[in-house]
Amino acid sequence: MDLRNIAIIAHVDHGKTTLVDELLKQSGAFRENQAVAERAMDSNDIERERGITILAKATSVEWNGTRINIVDTPGHADFGGEVERILSMVDGVCLLVDAAEGPMPQTKFVTSKALALGLKPIVVLNKVDKPDAEPERALNEVFDLFANLGASDDQLDFPHVYASGRNGWADDSLEGPRKDLSALFELILRHVEPPKQVARQDEPFRMLATTLGADPFIGRILTGRVESGTLKVGETLKALSRSGERIEQFRVSKILAFRGLAQSPIDEAVAGDIVSLAGMTKATVADTLCALDVETALPAQPIDPPTISVTFGINDSPLAGRDGSKVQSRVIRERLMKEAESNVAIKIEDTPGGEAFIVSGRGELQMGVLIENMRREGFELSISRPRVIMREEGGQRQEPIEEVIIDVDDEFTGAVIDKLTGERKGDLVEMKPAGAGKTRIVAHVPSRGLIGYHGQFMTDTRGTGVLNRIFHDWAPYKGPIQGRRQGVLISMENGVSVAYALWNLEERGKLFIGAQEQVYEGMIIGEHSRDNDLEVNPLKGKKLTNVRASGTDEAVRLTTPVRMSLEEAIAYVDDDELVEVTPKIVRLRKRHLDPHERKRQAKAG
């Protein structure tokens, strides 16, 4: 059977996963009456809640006797470790662009990787039936983007179709019949070359592992594209590391191939196909699985370095162990090591005491997703403020700079530019109108300056701004950046908060807790209206008297407390504070709960 391997790349929310759902439906991968969740490819709970794709997933469809393997890739730069390796498995890319928004930063990130690998893109102008769609402008912007990224003449001569993924049609022209996706299927068959590996059927078996998974029944699974040869179940292979060292020898217990949404067992893997193998115990991502007589490893993609680090520690607060079942440092370490194995963009280091671990990765979103996954699995953790990783180059200290692209209503541009260029040491690169009453701002800002900025940005733009960011380059250290300005309100007692006490504290600042909540000494219960920390008593009840005056017994009405999401809390805390994360709740606390210890540390620091 003819084969085509293609990746779908797009910016977040440009309709990539929805389009793949339609391709599956129209190729007959689903039965007519099969119940399929919307966005069937986003199978992970967090992906469904946030509407983003985190893990790359493969599927395959058959069209007129050709099998098309389709890989759905993440759009966020935080998960770029996935994208680079995925693109090395395919022979073509389908770039999906929203006809109203045009190419966006994450499109740029993935597209630059695809062009550098020499892949020839097909451009799909999606959502052309939106009222504010401007497909021709979007098409010109894609051309400019390719030119800026150094595309070859071949790559610049890209074919394109107009589509509406949600309504399930794609046509070569805007005046097309708008019936189905056959124009896109035909274009893929014409434009994407069959895998070159097909010609290497007679050579020894070799495959580069690109993603790692696990199955409760068959154990460790490695997925990749077969570079040469054929493989039958039961044959013996060996695994080579990137440098060519032998890792292990194993018997292949199962070969799985993508058929529709499911992975089905097959008897034989052939060169060019994307398959998953089971049977190994140690081999991991970027290793070469090959026949016993092969001596050299396949070249693997280098991985971009991590840009931020966060300390994961055990939860040692007075309320530890009430919600979660996994609280020991040994269990936390095992879980983090398992994560680092399958996610090559993450690095784990032990700290001297062994009670905490430094986890380095690509960005706050990636860290937030890892912590969220762990808390759902029953872990309790204490998390530090993220730190940006610096590097030394030629005796000079350098820090990562990110390109930030912001779309805001015109009235908020002043506030946004002021925050980015003033307080956060950014450089304004470009500012241009972006449609009705909106402005697009492009700035280069140090990664340090963006930690915790998103919440402030949403406040400044009243929730209407859209912010996208991507790693740009390294630059000389730009000096200190001011952190949070306000101090915090710290509980001085252990117990249950009292409404009357909180009511009296409202004039001191914003509260993070309500009445009848467990608090402990050293826990942060609110933000002080001034710049210093203040110790307060949220347990202090009302003194009872034998005199009853009118109005004395009126019910206390409290302002609704500010509830922070996990990412907001991590970005909010200062260096001497921690976020306590349990399966049920997120609390803020001081690193040292005892006030005398805090004073001692402040003097020493």
C-alpha positions as CSV (number, residue, x, y, z in Angstrom):
1,M,0.0,0.0,0.0
2,D,1.2,3.5,-0.8
3,L,2.2,5.6,2.3
4,R,2.3,9.3,3.2
5,N,3.6,10.7,6.5
6,I,2.4,14.2,7.3
7,A,2.4,16.5,10.4
8,I,-0.3,19.1,11.1
9,I,1.2,22.3,12.6
10,A,-0.6,25.4,13.7
11,H,-0.9,28.0,16.3
12,V,-3.0,27.3,19.4
13,D,-6.7,27.4,18.6
14,H,-6.4,27.6,14.9
15,G,-8.6,24.5,14.5
16,K,-5.9,21.8,14.0
17,T,-7.4,19.1,16.1
18,T,-10.9,19.8,14.8
19,L,-9.7,19.4,11.2
20,V,-8.1,16.1,12.0
21,D,-11.4,14.9,13.5
22,E,-13.1,15.7,10.1
23,L,-10.4,14.0,8.1
24,L,-11.0,10.8,10.2
25,K,-14.7,11.0,9.7
26,Q,-14.6,11.6,6.0
27,S,-12.1,8.8,5.4
28,G,-14.4,6.3,7.1
29,A,-12.1,5.8,10.2
30,F,-15.3,6.1,12.4
31,R,-18.4,4.0,11.9
32,E,-21.5,6.0,11.1
33,N,-23.0,5.4,14.6
34,Q,-19.7,5.5,16.6
35,A,-19.8,7.8,19.6
36,V,-16.7,10.0,19.3
37,A,-15.9,12.9,21.7
38,E,-15.5,16.3,20.1
39,R,-11.7,16.9,19.5
40,A,-11.1,13.2,19.7
41,M,-7.4,13.6,19.4
42,D,-7.1,15.6,22.6
43,S,-7.5,12.6,24.9
44,N,-5.8,14.0,28.0
45,D,-8.1,15.7,30.7
46,I,-6.0,18.8,30.9
47,E,-5.9,19.1,27.1
48,R,-9.7,19.0,27.0
49,E,-10.1,21.6,29.8
50,R,-7.6,24.0,28.4
51,G,-8.4,23.4,24.8
52,I,-4.7,22.8,23.9
53,T,-2.7,19.9,22.5
54,I,0.2,19.0,24.9
55,L,1.3,15.6,23.6
56,A,1.9,14.8,20.0
57,K,-0.5,12.1,18.7
58,A,-0.6,10.1,15.6
59,T,-3.5,8.7,13.6
60,S,-3.9,7.3,10.2
61,V,-6.6,7.5,7.4
62,E,-6.9,5.7,4.1
63,W,-7.8,7.6,1.0
64,N,-8.1,5.9,-2.4
65,G,-5.8,3.1,-1.5
66,T,-3.1,5.3,0.2
67,R,-2.5,5.2,3.9
68,I,-1.8,8.7,5.3
69,N,-0.2,8.8,8.7
70,I,-1.2,12.1,10.4
71,V,0.7,13.5,13.4
72,D,-1.0,16.2,15.4
73,T,1.6,18.4,17.1
74,P,1.5,20.8,20.1
75,G,1.4,24.5,19.2
76,H,2.9,25.8,22.5
77,A,6.6,26.5,22.4
78,D,6.7,25.1,26.0
79,F,6.2,21.7,24.4
80,G,8.6,22.2,21.6
81,G,10.7,19.3,22.7
82,E,7.9,17.2,21.2
83,V,7.6,19.1,18.0
84,E,11.2,18.9,16.8
85,R,11.4,15.1,17.0
86,I,7.9,14.6,15.5
87,L,8.9,16.5,12.4
88,S,11.8,14.2,11.8
89,M,9.3,11.4,11.3
90,V,7.3,12.9,8.5
91,D,7.9,13.9,4.8
92,G,5.5,16.9,4.6
93,V,3.7,19.4,6.8
94,C,0.2,20.8,6.6
95,L,0.4,24.4,8.0
96,L,-3.0,25.5,9.3
97,V,-3.5,29.3,9.5
98,D,-6.6,31.1,10.8
99,A,-7.8,33.3,7.9
100,A,-8.7,36.1,10.3
101,E,-5.7,36.1,12.6
102,G,-3.0,35.1,10.1
103,P,0.3,33.4,11.2
104,M,1.0,33.7,14.9
105,P,4.1,33.2,17.1
106,Q,3.7,29.5,17.7
107,T,3.1,29.0,14.0
108,K,6.5,30.7,13.5
109,F,8.2,28.4,16.0
110,V,7.0,25.1,14.5
111,T,7.3,26.3,10.9
112,S,10.9,27.4,11.3
113,K,11.7,23.9,12.6
114,A,9.9,22.3,9.6
115,L,11.6,24.5,7.0
116,A,15.0,23.9,8.5
117,L,14.4,20.1,8.0
118,G,13.7,20.8,4.3
119,L,10.0,19.8,4.6
120,K,7.7,21.4,1.9
121,P,4.5,22.8,3.5
122,I,0.9,22.8,2.3
123,V,-0.9,25.8,3.6
124,V,-4.5,25.4,4.7
125,L,-6.3,28.7,5.3
126,N,-8.9,27.6,7.9
127,K,-12.0,29.4,9.2
128,V,-12.5,31.3,5.9
129,D,-16.3,31.4,6.7
130,K,-15.7,33.6,9.8
131,P,-17.1,37.2,9.3
132,D,-13.7,38.9,9.8
133,A,-11.7,36.4,7.7
134,E,-9.2,37.9,5.2
135,P,-7.8,34.8,3.5
136,E,-5.7,36.8,0.9
137,R,-4.0,38.9,3.6
138,A,-3.4,35.8,5.7
139,L,-1.8,34.1,2.6
140,N,0.5,37.0,1.9
141,E,1.5,37.0,5.6
142,V,2.4,33.3,5.4
143,F,4.6,34.0,2.3
144,D,6.3,36.8,4.2
145,L,6.8,34.6,7.2
146,F,8.4,31.8,5.1
147,A,10.7,34.4,3.4
148,N,11.8,35.8,6.8
149,L,12.5,32.2,8.0
150,G,14.8,31.6,5.1
151,A,12.7,29.2,3.1
152,S,14.1,27.9,-0.2
153,D,12.4,28.7,-3.6
154,D,10.8,25.3,-3.5
155,Q,9.3,25.8,-0.1
156,L,8.1,29.3,-1.1
157,D,6.2,27.8,-4.0
158,F,3.7,26.2,-1.6
159,P,0.2,25.0,-2.6
160,H,-2.8,26.2,-0.6
161,V,-6.4,25.4,0.0
162,Y,-9.3,27.3,1.6
163,A,-11.1,25.4,4.3
164,S,-13.5,25.3,7.2
165,G,-12.5,22.5,9.5
166,R,-15.6,22.7,11.7
167,N,-17.9,22.4,8.6
168,G,-15.7,19.8,7.0
169,W,-14.8,21.2,3.6
170,A,-11.7,22.3,1.7
171,D,-11.5,23.8,-1.8
172,D,-8.7,25.0,-4.1
173,S,-10.6,28.3,-4.6
174,L,-13.0,30.4,-2.5
175,E,-15.7,29.8,-5.0
176,G,-15.5,26.0,-4.7
177,P,-18.4,23.7,-4.0
178,R,-17.7,23.6,-0.2
179,K,-18.8,19.9,0.0
180,D,-16.0,17.9,1.6
181,L,-12.3,17.6,2.3
182,S,-11.4,15.7,-0.9
183,A,-9.4,18.7,-2.3
184,L,-7.1,18.5,0.8
185,F,-6.7,14.7,0.5
186,E,-5.8,14.9,-3.2
187,L,-3.3,17.8,-2.5
188,I,-1.6,15.7,0.2
189,L,-1.3,12.7,-2.2
190,R,0.1,14.9,-5.0
191,H,2.4,17.2,-3.0
192,V,3.8,15.0,-0.2
193,E,6.4,12.5,-1.4
194,P,6.2,8.8,-0.3
195,P,8.7,8.0,2.4
196,K,12.3,7.5,0.9
197,Q,12.6,4.7,3.4
198,V,10.4,2.4,1.3
199,A,13.3,1.8,-1.0
200,R,15.3,0.4,1.9
201,Q,13.2,-2.7,2.6
202,D,16.2,-5.1,2.0
203,E,18.6,-3.4,4.5
204,P,18.8,-4.3,8.2
205,F,16.0,-3.0,10.5
206,R,16.6,0.5,12.0
207,M,14.2,2.9,13.7
208,L,14.7,6.1,15.7
209,A,12.5,6.3,18.8
210,T,10.7,9.7,18.9
211,T,8.0,9.3,21.6
212,L,7.8,7.1,24.7
213,G,4.6,5.7,26.1
214,A,3.4,3.0,28.6
215,D,0.6,0.6,28.5
216,P,-0.6,-1.2,31.7
217,F,-0.7,-4.5,29.8
218,I,2.3,-4.5,27.5
219,G,4.6,-2.1,29.4
220,R,7.0,0.4,27.7
221,I,6.2,1.4,24.1
222,L,8.5,3.4,21.8
223,T,7.0,5.1,18.7
224,G,9.0,6.2,15.6
225,R,9.3,5.8,11.8
226,V,11.0,2.7,10.4
227,E,14.1,4.0,8.6
228,S,15.0,0.7,6.9
229,G,14.2,-3.0,6.7
230,T,11.2,-5.0,8.0
231,L,10.4,-6.4,11.4
232,K,8.2,-9.3,12.6
233,V,6.9,-9.9,16.1
234,G,9.3,-12.1,18.1
235,E,12.5,-10.9,16.5
236,T,15.4,-9.7,18.6
237,L,16.6,-6.1,18.4
238,K,19.2,-4.0,20.3
239,A,19.0,-0.4,21.4
240,L,21.8,2.0,20.8
241,S,22.2,5.4,22.5
242,R,22.8,8.6,20.6
243,S,26.6,8.1,20.9
244,G,26.3,4.5,19.6
245,E,26.7,2.7,22.9
246,R,24.7,-0.5,23.4
247,I,21.9,-0.1,26.0
248,E,20.1,-3.4,25.9
249,Q,19.0,-6.4,23.7
250,F,15.3,-7.3,23.7
251,R,12.7,-9.4,22.0
252,V,9.9,-7.5,20.2
253,S,6.7,-8.6,22.0
254,K,4.3,-6.4,20.0
255,I,4.2,-4.1,16.9
256,L,1.4,-1.6,16.9
257,A,0.3,0.7,14.0
258,F,-2.1,3.6,13.9
259,R,-5.4,2.7,12.3
260,G,-7.9,5.5,12.8
261,L,-7.8,6.6,16.4
262,A,-6.8,3.2,17.8
263,Q,-3.5,1.4,17.8
264,S,-3.9,-2.1,16.3
265,P,-1.4,-5.0,16.5
266,I,0.2,-5.9,13.2
267,D,2.5,-8.8,12.3
268,E,5.1,-6.9,10.3
269,A,6.5,-3.4,10.3
270,V,7.8,-2.1,7.0
271,A,10.3,0.7,6.1
272,G,8.6,4.1,6.0
273,D,5.6,3.3,8.3
274,I,5.1,4.9,11.7
275,V,4.8,2.2,14.3
276,S,5.1,1.5,18.1
277,L,7.2,-1.4,19.5
278,A,7.0,-3.1,22.9
279,G,9.4,-5.4,24.7
280,M,12.2,-3.1,25.8
281,T,12.9,-2.1,29.4
282,K,15.6,0.7,29.2
283,A,15.6,2.2,25.7
284,T,14.1,5.7,25.5
285,V,13.5,8.7,23.2
286,A,16.3,9.5,20.7
287,D,17.7,5.9,20.9
288,T,18.1,3.8,17.8
289,L,16.3,0.4,17.8
290,C,18.0,-1.8,15.2
291,A,19.0,-5.3,14.1
292,L,21.9,-7.0,16.0
293,D,24.4,-6.4,13.1
294,V,23.9,-2.6,12.9
295,E,26.7,-0.7,14.7
296,T,25.9,3.0,14.1
297,A,23.1,5.0,15.7
298,L,20.7,7.2,13.6
299,P,21.3,10.9,14.1
300,A,18.8,12.4,16.5
301,Q,17.5,16.0,16.8
302,P,19.4,18.1,19.4
303,I,17.1,19.4,22.1
304,D,16.7,23.1,22.9
305,P,18.0,23.9,26.4
306,P,15.6,24.5,29.3
307,T,15.0,28.2,30.2
308,I,13.4,28.0,33.6
309,S,13.8,25.9,36.8
310,V,11.4,25.3,39.7
311,T,12.1,23.5,42.9
312,F,9.6,20.7,43.8
313,G,9.8,19.7,47.5
314,I,7.8,17.6,50.0
315,N,4.8,19.3,51.6
316,D,6.0,20.0,55.2
317,S,3.1,22.4,56.2
318,P,1.0,21.5,59.4
319,L,-1.8,20.4,57.0
320,A,0.4,18.0,55.1
321,G,-0.9,14.5,54.2
322,R,-4.6,15.4,54.7
323,D,-5.6,15.4,51.0
324,G,-2.9,13.4,49.1
325,S,-1.7,9.9,49.4
326,K,1.8,10.5,47.9
327,V,3.8,12.7,50.1
328,Q,7.3,11.1,50.5
329,S,10.3,12.5,48.7
330,R,11.2,9.1,47.4
331,V,7.8,8.8,45.6
332,I,8.0,12.3,44.2
333,R,11.5,11.6,42.9
334,E,10.4,8.4,41.2
335,R,7.5,10.3,39.5
336,L,9.8,13.1,38.3
337,M,12.4,10.7,36.9
338,K,9.6,8.9,35.0
339,E,8.5,12.3,33.6
340,A,12.1,13.2,32.5
341,E,12.3,9.9,30.7
342,S,9.4,10.5,28.4
343,N,9.8,14.3,28.2
344,V,13.2,15.1,26.9
345,A,12.7,18.9,27.4
346,I,12.7,18.4,31.2
347,K,15.8,17.9,33.4
348,I,15.7,16.8,37.1
349,E,18.5,17.4,39.7
350,D,18.6,16.4,43.3
351,T,19.3,19.0,46.0
352,P,21.8,18.4,48.8
353,G,19.2,17.5,51.5
354,G,17.3,15.1,49.2
355,E,14.0,16.6,50.3
356,A,13.6,18.7,47.1
357,F,14.3,18.4,43.4
358,I,15.2,21.1,40.8
359,V,13.1,20.6,37.7
360,S,14.2,22.6,34.6
361,G,12.0,23.0,31.5
362,R,10.8,25.2,28.7
363,G,8.3,27.5,30.5
364,E,5.6,28.1,33.1
365,L,2.9,26.4,31.2
366,Q,4.9,23.2,30.9
367,M,5.6,23.2,34.7
368,G,2.0,24.0,35.4
369,V,0.8,21.0,33.4
370,L,3.3,18.7,35.1
371,I,2.2,19.9,38.6
372,E,-1.4,19.6,37.7
373,N,-0.9,16.1,36.5
374,M,0.9,15.2,39.7
375,R,-1.8,16.6,42.0
376,R,-4.5,14.7,40.1
377,E,-2.4,11.5,40.8
378,G,-2.6,12.2,44.6
379,F,0.7,14.0,45.1
380,E,1.3,16.8,47.7
381,L,4.1,19.2,46.8
382,S,5.6,22.5,47.8
383,I,6.7,24.5,44.8
384,S,9.1,27.5,44.6
385,R,9.0,30.6,42.5
386,P,10.3,29.8,38.9
387,R,13.9,30.9,38.3
388,V,15.2,31.8,34.8
389,I,18.3,29.8,33.8
390,M,21.3,32.0,32.9
391,R,24.4,31.0,30.9
392,E,28.0,32.2,30.6
393,E,29.2,33.1,27.1
394,G,32.7,34.6,26.6
395,G,32.9,35.7,30.2
396,Q,29.5,37.5,29.9
397,R,26.4,36.5,31.8
398,Q,23.5,36.0,29.4
399,E,19.7,35.5,29.9
400,P,17.0,34.2,27.6
401,I,14.9,36.8,25.7
402,E,11.4,36.0,24.5
403,E,9.5,37.5,21.6
404,V,6.1,38.6,22.8
405,I,3.3,39.3,20.4
406,I,0.3,41.0,21.9
407,D,-3.1,41.9,20.3
408,V,-5.0,44.5,22.4
409,D,-7.7,47.1,22.1
410,D,-6.2,50.6,21.3
411,E,-7.1,52.1,24.7
412,F,-4.9,49.6,26.6
413,T,-1.7,49.9,24.4
414,G,-0.2,52.6,26.7
415,A,-0.5,50.5,29.8
416,V,0.9,47.4,28.1
417,I,3.9,49.1,26.5
418,D,4.7,50.9,29.8
419,K,4.8,47.6,31.8
420,L,6.8,45.7,29.1
421,T,9.4,48.4,28.3
422,G,9.6,50.2,31.7
423,E,9.3,47.7,34.6
424,R,10.2,44.6,32.7
425,K,13.2,45.8,30.7
426,G,11.7,44.9,27.3
427,D,12.4,46.5,23.9
428,L,9.5,47.5,21.6
429,V,10.2,46.0,18.1
430,E,7.0,46.8,16.2
431,M,3.5,48.3,16.7
432,K,0.9,48.3,14.0
433,P,-2.9,48.4,13.7
434,A,-4.5,44.9,13.6
435,G,-8.1,45.4,12.5
436,A,-11.0,47.2,14.1
437,G,-9.8,49.2,17.1
438,K,-7.0,46.8,17.8
439,T,-3.2,47.1,17.9
440,R,-0.5,44.4,17.5
441,I,2.6,45.0,19.7
442,V,5.8,43.0,19.2
443,A,8.5,43.3,21.9
444,H,11.6,41.4,23.0
445,V,11.4,40.9,26.8
446,P,13.7,39.0,29.2
447,S,12.1,35.7,30.3
448,R,12.5,36.9,33.9
449,G,10.2,39.9,33.2
450,L,7.4,37.7,31.9
451,I,7.2,35.5,35.0
452,G,3.9,36.5,36.7
453,Y,3.1,39.0,34.0
454,H,0.1,37.2,32.4
455,G,-2.2,37.9,35.4
456,Q,-1.3,41.6,35.4
457,F,-1.7,41.8,31.6
458,M,-5.2,40.4,31.9
459,T,-6.0,43.0,34.5
460,D,-4.5,45.8,32.4
461,T,-6.5,44.8,29.3
462,R,-9.7,43.9,31.3
463,G,-9.4,40.3,30.0
464,T,-9.5,41.3,26.3
465,G,-5.8,41.1,25.4
466,V,-4.2,38.1,23.7
467,L,-0.5,37.4,24.6
468,N,1.7,34.9,22.8
469,R,5.4,34.3,23.6
470,I,8.3,32.3,22.1
471,F,12.0,31.9,22.9
472,H,13.9,34.5,20.7
473,D,17.6,34.6,21.7
474,W,20.1,35.0,24.4
475,A,21.2,38.5,25.4
476,P,23.5,40.1,28.0
477,Y,21.9,40.3,31.5
478,K,19.8,43.4,31.7
479,G,20.1,44.1,35.4
480,P,17.5,43.6,38.3
481,I,13.8,43.6,37.5
482,Q,11.5,44.7,40.2
483,G,9.3,41.9,41.6
484,R,5.9,42.1,43.3
485,R,5.4,45.5,44.9
486,Q,2.8,44.5,47.6
487,G,3.6,42.7,50.8
488,V,1.4,39.8,52.1
489,L,-0.8,39.2,55.1
490,I,0.5,36.2,57.1
491,S,-1.5,34.2,59.6
492,M,0.0,34.2,63.1
493,E,-2.2,31.3,64.4
494,N,-3.2,27.7,63.6
495,G,-6.9,26.9,63.4
496,V,-10.1,27.8,61.4
497,S,-10.6,31.3,60.0
498,V,-13.5,33.4,61.5
499,A,-15.7,35.7,59.4
500,Y,-15.6,38.5,61.9
501,A,-11.7,38.5,62.0
502,L,-11.6,38.5,58.2
503,W,-14.1,41.3,58.0
504,N,-11.8,43.4,60.2
505,L,-8.8,42.5,58.0
506,E,-10.5,43.6,54.7
507,E,-9.2,47.2,55.1
508,R,-5.7,45.8,55.2
509,G,-5.7,44.4,51.7
510,K,-7.2,41.6,49.4
511,L,-7.9,38.3,51.1
512,F,-7.1,34.9,49.5
513,I,-9.3,32.9,52.0
514,G,-12.9,32.9,53.2
515,A,-14.5,32.0,56.5
516,Q,-14.2,28.5,58.0
517,E,-11.0,27.6,56.2
518,Q,-8.1,25.8,57.8
519,V,-5.1,28.2,58.3
520,Y,-1.7,27.8,60.0
521,E,1.1,30.0,61.3
522,G,3.1,31.3,58.4
523,M,0.4,30.7,55.8
524,I,-0.3,33.7,53.4
525,I,-3.9,34.6,53.6
526,G,-4.0,37.8,51.6
527,E,-2.1,40.7,49.9
528,H,-1.2,43.7,52.0
529,S,-2.2,47.1,50.7
530,R,1.3,48.3,51.5
531,D,4.8,47.0,50.5
532,N,5.6,45.3,53.8
533,D,4.5,41.9,55.1
534,L,2.0,42.0,58.0
535,E,1.3,39.3,60.6
536,V,-2.4,39.1,61.4
537,N,-4.8,36.9,63.3
538,P,-7.7,35.5,61.2
539,L,-9.1,33.5,64.2
540,K,-9.9,36.4,66.5
541,G,-13.6,36.2,67.3
542,K,-15.9,38.9,68.5
543,K,-15.9,39.8,72.2
544,L,-19.2,39.1,73.7
545,T,-20.8,41.7,76.0
546,N,-24.1,41.8,77.9
547,V,-25.1,45.0,76.3
548,R,-27.2,44.6,73.1
549,A,-27.3,47.6,70.8
550,S,-29.2,47.8,67.5
551,G,-27.0,46.7,64.6
552,T,-24.6,44.7,66.8
553,D,-25.7,41.3,65.6
554,E,-26.0,42.1,61.9
555,A,-24.5,39.3,59.8
556,V,-20.9,40.0,58.6
557,R,-20.7,40.3,54.8
558,L,-17.3,39.4,53.4
559,T,-16.0,40.4,50.0
560,T,-15.4,37.4,47.8
561,P,-11.8,36.2,48.3
562,V,-9.3,36.2,45.4
563,R,-8.8,32.6,44.3
564,M,-5.6,31.9,42.3
565,S,-5.1,29.2,39.7
566,L,-2.1,27.0,40.1
567,E,0.0,29.0,37.5
568,E,-1.1,32.3,39.0
569,A,0.0,31.2,42.5
570,I,3.4,29.9,41.2
571,A,4.0,33.2,39.4
572,Y,2.8,35.3,42.4
573,V,5.1,33.9,45.2
574,D,8.4,35.6,46.1
575,D,11.7,33.9,46.6
576,D,11.1,33.4,50.4
577,E,7.6,31.9,49.7
578,L,6.2,28.6,48.5
579,V,3.1,27.2,46.9
580,E,1.5,24.3,48.8
581,V,-0.2,22.0,46.2
582,T,-2.5,19.2,47.2
583,P,-5.1,17.3,45.2
584,K,-7.9,19.5,46.6
585,I,-6.4,22.9,47.3
586,V,-3.6,25.4,46.4
587,R,-2.3,27.5,49.4
588,L,0.5,30.1,49.6
589,R,2.9,30.1,52.5
590,K,6.2,31.5,53.7
591,R,9.2,29.2,53.3
592,H,9.9,29.5,57.0
593,L,6.7,29.3,59.0
594,D,8.2,30.5,62.3
595,P,8.3,34.3,62.5
596,H,11.6,34.3,64.5
597,E,13.2,32.1,61.9
598,R,12.0,34.4,59.1
599,K,13.6,37.4,60.9
600,R,16.8,35.5,61.3
601,Q,16.9,34.5,57.6
602,A,16.1,38.1,56.6
603,K,19.1,39.4,58.6
604,A,21.4,36.7,57.3
605,G,20.3,37.4,53.7
